[in-house]
């Protein structure tokens, strides 16, 4: 029995792999880009050191999902019984050609490689809630093609990639799709691998005195920001992936009670010890200013693309997720209960950036 994983040594893959191996009693083949080989070796050593049962069970194979056959030897995947596809170009500013190559072509290459795995029992595929685009309304776990415009090429290409996975499911491939919303650090430790999303606001507030100016795009009392911590994703996916009932399901790993933009920014202000001086701005003005006003982006360090997520009109339904987690004790913790830990971790780790791995 062999587990195939792409996206190692990324933030979620590294956290998920130990639980997967314990549940399946398998070994793992992790397809790793050559430029991440050294990091992957360190991560594998850390995991094996922390849990002796993992020693010798994680095989690192240099490859590339953008290549046919994933760029690995033809016999490397012969014994794959379970696959986890997490690798993606997660970057709101990613150019379309790169997003297509990594997210769409990469997923197609994974699917084609899995078609040649006779013992495959299931594919676990990581998508995103934002395959919805800017859909103004409730977006369910079985929804995909809703005709809404996308905020960026990341969203568009993840939509296209999920559509490919669903076509293979319709043709008989066993799969489960997981759609996280905006993922932040661990709710218990604050640990994260990159600072983006709400972290842009945290960093801007911390660079200001006690009374901090914060531009507010759109209507912050009406728009909600859906944020979940990494440990919820890891715990929920670890549990759901072990259920036979999860085969064929799509799960939106989102907060069923997300804060409004106003509530979230007030929580960030309290956690950073700031008092907000809010400056209302139309969304287009906010984005245009960050993109074009000389020196403004260097001052605020908030990408124009991030503004879209503070004016996002979609509500994410989590019916399947909550129903299948019922009785497990796993649920999304309230953002206010762990925001202090996120800020504390960010303060102590200036070496971490907002850069994505791809």
N, C-alpha and C positions, 0 to 999 in steps of 0.2 A: 504494500500500500504506500503510495507516494502522493504528497500534497505539492502542487505547483503553485508558486506565488510570484506575482509581479508586484512591483512597488516597494520591495524591501531594498534598502533599510529605511524607508520612509516612516513618518510619524505614526500612522495607523497600522501599517503592516508589521512594524517591529513590536508594537503592543499586542497585536492580535495573534501572532505566530505561536507564542508559547501555549496559549489556551487551545488553539487548533490542534497542536501536536499532542497535547494531553487528552483531548477529546477523541482523537482519531487513532492514537497509538501508532502513528505513521512516521515516516521520515519526510523531509521537505526538500524540494529543489527550488531555490530562489533564483530567478533570472535577473541578473544585476548588470546595469550598464558599466562598461569598463571604468569610466571616470568615478563611479561610486564604489569600486571594488574594495578600496582600502577602508572606507567607512563601513561597508557591509561586513568586512572581516572583524572590525572592532566591535560592531553591534552583535555579531554572532558570538564572539568571545564573551561579551558582557552577559548575554542571555544564558549561555552555557555555564558561566561562572555562578550566576544567580540561581540556576536550577540544574543540578547535576543530571537529571533525567533527560535533558536536551542534548547532552554531549554526544557528538558524532551523528546527530540526527538532522542537522541543517547543512545541506550542500549548497554552496554558492557556485553558480554557473554564469560566466560572462556571456551576455547576449544583448539583444535589442529588440523590443516589441515592434519597432517600425520596420524590421526586416522579416521577409518570409521565413516561416519556421522559427521565428523569434531569434534567429541568428545563433541557434545552438545545434549541436549534433543531432541527427535524426533519431538516434536511439535514446536521447536524454529524457524523452517524455513518454517512453513506451509504457511505463508502469503507473502513470498518473491516474489516480482514482478520484481526486478532488482538486479543483482549481480555484484560486483566488486571484481575481484580476483587479488590482488597485492602482497600477501605474497610470498616470495621466499628467497632462500639462495643466496643473492647477494654478492659473495666473490670469487675473482679470484683464491684463494688458497683452496677453499672448497674441502674436500675429496669426491671422487665419491659416496661413500655409503650415505653420508649425502645429497649430491646434488640430488641423485635419490629419496631419501625419501621425501625431502621437495619439490623439484621442479616438479618431475614427479608423485610420489605417491600422493603428496598433491594436485596437479591439478586434478588427476583422482578422488580423494575423493570429491573435490568440484563439479566436473562434475556429479558424481553419486548422490550427495546430491541434485543438481539442477534438476535432472531428476524426483525427487519426489516433485517438486514445481509446482503445476498445473497452477499457475497464472504467471509464469515467462515470462516476455516480452523480456528481453535481458540479456546476460552476457557481461560484459566489462572485457577483459582479458589483463593484462600487460605482454608483452613478452619483447624482446630486439632486436635491429638491429643485434646483434652479433650471432643470430641463423644462420647467414650466414657462420660462421667459417671463415677461411682464404681464402675466395673466391677471386680470382684475376680477378676482373672485376666489372661490374655494377650489383648490386643486387636490384631487384625490390620488390615492396610491395606484389606482389602475389607469389614471389619465396620463396622456403623453402628448398627443398631437392636438393642441388646443388653439393653434393659429395665432399665438401671441408673438410680438417682436421680442428679440433677445437683447439683454443688456450688453453682451459682449460675445466674442468668438468662443470663449470657454463654454458658456452655456449652450450655444448653438451646436458645437461639436459633441458635447456630452449628450445632447438630445439625439443627434444622429447615431452616435455609438449605442445608446440604449435601444434605439429602434432596431439596430442590427441584432442585438442580443435577444430582443423580443421575437424577431423573425426566426431565429434559431430555436427559441423555446417553442414557437408554434410548429416548427418542423420536428420537434421531438427531443431537443436537448433539455436535460434537467438543469434548472438554474433558479437562483434566488437573487433578487436585485435589492440593493440597499441604497437609499437616498438620504445622506446626511444633509442637514441644513448648514449653517455656518458653524464650523467646529473651532472651539477655543481650547485652552489648556485644561489639564486635569483639575477637576473640582476639589481634589484633596490636597494636591501638591502645587498646582499652578503650572506644572511643567508643560512646555510646548516646544515645537521645533521651528515655528515661524511666527512673526508678529504681523498680523493683518486684520481686516475686519474691525472689530471694536478696539483693537490695540492701537490703530491709527489715532483714534480719539483720545485714548489714555495718554499716549505719548505727547500729543499736542497740549493736553491739559497740564502735564507735568513740566513742560517747557515754559509755562507761564506762572506769574505770581498767584497769590491766593484768589484774587478776583480774575477769573479767566474768561476770555472772549470765545464764544463758540457759535459759528454760523449754523443756522438751522434751516435746512432745505425743506420745502413743502409744508405739510401739516404734521408736526411731530406728535400731536395728540391722537391722530388717526392711524398713522402708519406704524406697523410693528416690525421688530427685528428678531428673526428667529435664530437663536444661538443655543448650541448644546456643547457640553464639555466632552473632552476625549474619552474619559472613563465611562461615560454613559454609552458612547458608540461601541467601545470595546466590550463592555459587559452585555449590552443588548445584542450585538451581533454574535458574540460568543454563545449566548443562550439560543437565539433564534436559529442559528446555523445548525444546531444540533437537533432541531425539531423536524420530524418527517413532514409535519403540516406546513412547514415553510417552503417546501418545494413548489415552484411556480408562483410564489408570492413576490410582491414588491412592498418594501417597507420604507415609509418616510420617517427617518430618525430625526424627528423635529420636536420642538417644545409645543405641547398642545395649548399652553398658556403663555405665549411670548409677550414680552414687555413692549409697550409703545416706545417710539424713539425718545419721547419726552421722559418716560420712566427710566429707560436705559441710560440716557445721558446724565440724569440726576444721580443714578446709582454710581456711574463712573466718577462723577464729580465728588460724591461723598467718599468714595474709596481712595481718591487721589488728594483729598483734603482741599478741594477747590469750591468756590462759589461761582456759579455760571452767570455770565452776562450774555444772554442769547440774542443773536442778531438774525431775524427772519430774512430768508432769501428765497426767491423762486429757484427751483432745482436747476433749470437751464443756466441761470446766472451763476449759481454756485459752481457747476461743472466748468462753464466757460472761463470763469475767473481763475480756477486752479490750473486750467490748461494754458491760459494765454496771458494772464497778468504777470509781468516780469517779477521774478523773485518770490511770488506767493507760494508756489509749490515747495521751493527750497525752505521757506519759513515754516509752513504747516506740515509738510511731508505727508499729506493726505492725497492719494491719487484721485484724479477726477472720476475714475471708474467706480471708486468706493461710494460716491454720493448716491449712485443708483440703489444701493442696498438700504439706504436710510429713507428712500421714497418708494420702496418696493410694494406693489399693490396686492400681492398674492397671499392667501391664507392656506397653509398646508395642513391637510387632514391626516390624521395618524391612526385611523380606525384599525387597520390590520396590525399595526405595530403594538398598540395598546391591548388589543384583544389577545395576541399571542404572547405578550409579556405578562399577562394577568397571572397573579399568583407567584411570580418569580421574585418579587421585591425590587425589580429593576424599573426605575422611572427617572425622568429628567429632573435633576435638582433645580431649584429656583435660582436664577442668575444672581440675585442679591445675596444668596447664601454662600457664594464662593468668589464673588468679584474681588474681594480683598486679596485672595490668594493669587489671582491672576496678576494684579497690580504688583504685589510683593515679588513674584517671580520675575516679572518684566524689569522691575527696578534693579534686580540683582544679576541680570543676564544681558548686558549691553552688547555682547558678541553676537546675539541672535538678530537676524534681519527679517524682512518680509519676503525674501527670495524663495521661489518655489523650486522643487527638485524635478527637473525633466531634461 
